[in-house]
Amino acid sequence: FGECYLNYILAGRNTIGDCMVGLHCHIYDITAFLDVHPGSPDTLMVHAGKDSTRFFEDMGHSAVARRLARKLCVLVDLSQISHDGWGLRPTEATELQLDGEE
């Protein structure tokens, strides 16, 4: 269920202006990272808008890449980090627009 739900949330988020991926049940906004990714923007775009965990792991990303990815995480699935938690929660990297703000 988790992967299907993640893909539902990420559907359509695979454009240059709005690019997100799911990794290990968490959601990462990689929009700003597209132009600096060593593997080219196209590599990321092919796997954007869905759960990309398998692709990410198969590529054998380094510890540096994993630390960088953590900084791009915008929503955390609490069930993956705590036995008592559930649901998606914004991280510090999330930019939420409040009512009345532009």
C-alpha positions in Angstrom: 0.0 0.0 0.0 2.8 2.4 0.9 4.4 2.4 -2.6 1.0 2.9 -4.3 0.1 5.8 -1.9 3.5 7.4 -2.5 3.0 7.1 -6.3 -0.4 8.7 -6.0 0.9 11.7 -4.0 3.8 12.1 -6.5 1.8 11.7 -9.7 2.4 14.7 -12.0 5.5 16.0 -10.1 7.9 15.2 -12.9 8.4 18.5 -14.6 11.4 20.9 -14.7 9.5 23.3 -12.5 8.1 20.7 -10.0 10.2 17.6 -9.7 9.8 15.2 -6.7 10.7 11.6 -6.0 10.0 9.1 -3.3 12.9 7.4 -1.6 12.3 4.9 1.2 8.7 6.2 1.7 9.8 9.8 2.2 9.3 12.6 -0.4 12.2 14.7 -1.8 11.9 17.9 -3.8 14.7 17.6 -6.4 13.6 20.5 -8.5 16.6 22.8 -7.6 19.0 19.8 -7.8 18.2 18.9 -11.5 20.8 21.2 -13.0 23.6 20.1 -10.7 23.0 16.4 -10.6 26.2 14.6 -11.9 24.1 12.2 -13.9 22.2 14.9 -15.8 18.7 16.2 -15.4 17.4 13.5 -17.8 18.5 10.8 -15.4 16.4 12.2 -12.6 13.4 13.1 -14.8 13.0 9.6 -16.0 12.4 8.5 -12.3 10.6 11.6 -11.0 7.0 11.6 -10.0 7.1 8.2 -8.3 8.9 6.0 -5.9 12.5 5.8 -7.0 14.0 3.8 -4.2 15.0 0.9 -6.3 16.7 3.0 -8.9 18.5 5.1 -6.2 19.8 2.0 -4.5 20.8 0.2 -7.7 23.0 3.2 -8.6 25.1 2.7 -5.5 24.9 6.3 -4.3 27.7 7.4 -1.9 27.4 8.6 1.7 27.9 12.2 0.4 25.0 11.7 -2.1 22.8 10.3 0.7 23.6 13.3 3.0 22.7 15.7 0.2 19.5 13.8 -0.4 18.5 14.2 3.2 18.6 18.0 2.8 16.1 17.7 -0.1 13.6 15.8 1.9 10.3 17.7 2.3 7.9 15.0 3.7 8.8 12.2 6.1 6.7 9.1 6.5 6.6 8.8 10.3 5.8 5.0 10.1 9.3 4.5 8.7 11.1 6.2 11.5 9.0 5.3 14.6 6.9 2.4 15.6 4.4 4.8 17.2 4.2 7.2 14.3 2.1 7.4 11.1 1.4 9.8 8.3 3.4 12.3 6.3 5.0 15.3 8.1 6.8 18.3 6.6 10.5 18.7 7.3 12.5 21.9 7.7 13.1 21.8 4.0 9.4 22.1 3.2 8.2 25.5 2.0 4.6 25.7 3.0 2.5 28.6 1.6 0.1 29.7 4.3 -3.3 31.3 3.4 -2.8 34.9 2.4 0.9 34.5 1.5 2.3 34.8 -1.9 
